Structure formats: C-alpha cells, structure tokens
Amino acid sequence: MGEDTVLLAVVFGLILVAAVLQRITGLGFAMMLAPFLVVILGPHTGVMLTNMLSFVAPLLMIGLVWRDIEWRRLLLIAPVALLVMPLFGWIAAVSSPGPLYIAVASLVLLGLTLSLVVSRIHARADGPVTRVLTGVGAGGGVVLAGVGGPAMTVYAVVSQWNVRAFAATLQPLWILFSAAGFLTKVTFSGDEIPMFPWWFWAGSLVVIVLGLGLGTLIGRWARDAAVRRLVIFLAFVGALLSLATGLRETMGL
C-alpha cells in the first residue's frame, strides 16, 4: 500500500468521524478535520479544504434538524461574525500563522474554562453583549484557524442552551461561516482552491453522507447530558490541537 493511499484512507477516516460527531453534537466537523489536515496538507490547503467540506456537511444535515433551529439566536451572532471576518482575514494575511494559532487557542481555552466556572455557580449569561462576543470569537476562529465551534460552545455553556436546539441551530451558521470564511481566505490571503481529482470530492461526499447516517443512529441512544459533555470535550480538544499546531509552526518543527 503506497503512502498516498494511506494518506487518503486517513483523510476519509477523519471525514467519517467528523461527520458522525457533526450529526450527534452539531459541531466537531471542522475541529476534527482542521488540525490534522493542516499537518497532512499544510496550513493553507488544510484550512481551505476544511472550510469547503464544512460547508457540505451542515448543508446535507440541515433538513434533518430544521424544526429544532432557533433562528432568533442567530440574529446577532451571525451578522457580527460576518462583519469581523474581513478584519481577521487581513490579520491572517499579514501575520505569521504560528503565533495566530497560539493566540486563538489560548483565548478559546480561557473562554471554555471560564464558561465551566460560570456554569458551576449556576449563573446564566445570554444578553446582547454575550452574543456579540460570541460572534466575534466564532468569526475570528473560522478565518484564523478554520474552526468556530469552541466559541459557540462557550456561548452554549454560559447561556445554558438546550443541547438539541444548539446542535440544530449551528447548522445554518456553519453553512454561512464556511462560505464566508472561504471567500475571506481567497480575498485576503490569496489562497487557491485545493486541487484534487474529481473522485476525491465524490468520495468525500459519500463518506459525509455515511457519517451523518451513522451519527443519526448513534444519536437516538445518546443522552443529552452525555452529548453536552462530548461537545465541551471536543471544544477543548480542538483548542489544544490548534495550540499544538501553533507551537509547531512557531518552532519550525
């Protein structure tokens, strides 16, 4: 088995696991893919491919969760995220990727830790300021590191958002963020669309559909508390992987 075949199997395996997590928790697709694709394909191609595939997965999933989407939550978060994306796109274009990954990951880890502290004291924060900060964090995360899930997880914890509604409402947000993040990267960083053979894209689509199907079956047996813990765990893992990527880029490893 050649090296290219092994890498292809690894990429398809990551896409499958990411799609399963996306169906169960509403996030995890980009957080699962981005850190590994950055290592396998390089920082620019890895993030670009993550943005593109992260558009497809929620697009296929949204019909399954349409009735549970809470559109009012998006009225402030989505516009703010879109407004800050060009700024973060410019920052990404003029800055070294390593320190950016470290900064984003450190802020996410701090935010997740604080959100868990807030939840332990049974405090709830869900006003306009909270949603604006969430939009800034999610928009910046998508452009700089290819992930917006950690910022949304912080918001879900501090606002005590129902986990099923949370998972559903994220899907239109991911569609919007992925498209906007992709366009921002192309505009400000001059990144090109990853060039892969047609069968790679077809295979990715099949694997995503398979993963969403498996996630639907598994999700029927998952308890809300378990799903919530998995969401928080994935957010921490995503942040730690981004931190590791930043350290590796900075030290030239």
C-alpha positions, 0 to 999 in steps of 0.5 A: 500500500503506497503512502498516498493511499494511506494518506487518503484512507486517513483523510476519509477516516477523519471525514467519517468521524467528523461527520458522525460527531457533526450529526450527534453534537452539531459541531466537531466537523471542522475541529476534527478535520482542521488540525490534522489536515493542516499537518497532512496538507499544510496550513493553507490547503488544510484550512481551505479544504476544511472550510469547503467540506464544512460547508457540505456537511451542515448543508446535507444535515440541515433538513434533518434538524430544521424544526429544532433551529432557533433562528432568533439566536442567530440574529446577532451572532451571525451578522457580527461574525460576518462583519469581523471576518474581513478584519481577521482575514487581513490579520491572517494575511499579514501575520505569521500563522504560528503565533495566530494559532497560539493566540486563538487557542489560548483565548478559546481555552480561557473562554471554555474554562471560564464558561465551566466556572460560570456554569458551576455557580449556576449563573446564566449569561445570554444578553446582547453583549454575550452574543456579540462576543460570541460572534466575534470569537466564532468569526475570528476562529473560522478565518484564523484557524478554520474552526468556530465551534469552541466559541459557540460552545462557550456561548452554549455553556454560559447561556445554558442552551438546550443541547438539541436546539444548539446542535440544530441551530449551528447548522445554518451558521456553519453553512454561512461561516464556511462560505464566508470564511472561504471567500475571506481566505481567497480575498485576503490571503490569496489562497487557491482552491485545493486541487484534487481529482474529481473522485476525491470530492465524490468520495468525500461526499459519500463518506459525509453522507455515511457519517451523518447516517451513522451519527443519526443512529448513534444519536437516538441512544445518546443522552443529552447530558452525555452529548453536552459533555462530548461537545465541551470535550471536543471544544477543548480538544480542538483548542489544544490541537490548534495550540499544538499546531501553533507551537509547531509552526512557531518552532519550525518543527 
